[in-house]
């Protein structure tokens, strides 16, 4: 059995009327005195050179691991 979409025109009409009524409300005008401005300090920025230094602690690992084996047997007696 196929479901049909049910539209609620009354609900839509009520929502539109509520938005229209709230948009047409009376605007309040400020009749009181405004707060005085507070004093603030101003500093001009000067360009300077700043050294860039970054340090990081990490551990690395190879993407591939290989095993190194000698082709001949024996002990090294002297390094060239």
VENVENMO-V346066 format. One record per pair of residues at least 12 apart in sequence whose C-alpha atoms are under 8 Angstrom apart, sorted by sequence separation. I is the first residue (numbers start at 1). GAP is how many residues later the second one is. D is the distance in Angstrom with one decimal. If there is no record, write none. Layout:
i | gap | d
I | GAP | D
I | GAP | D
//
This chain:
none
//
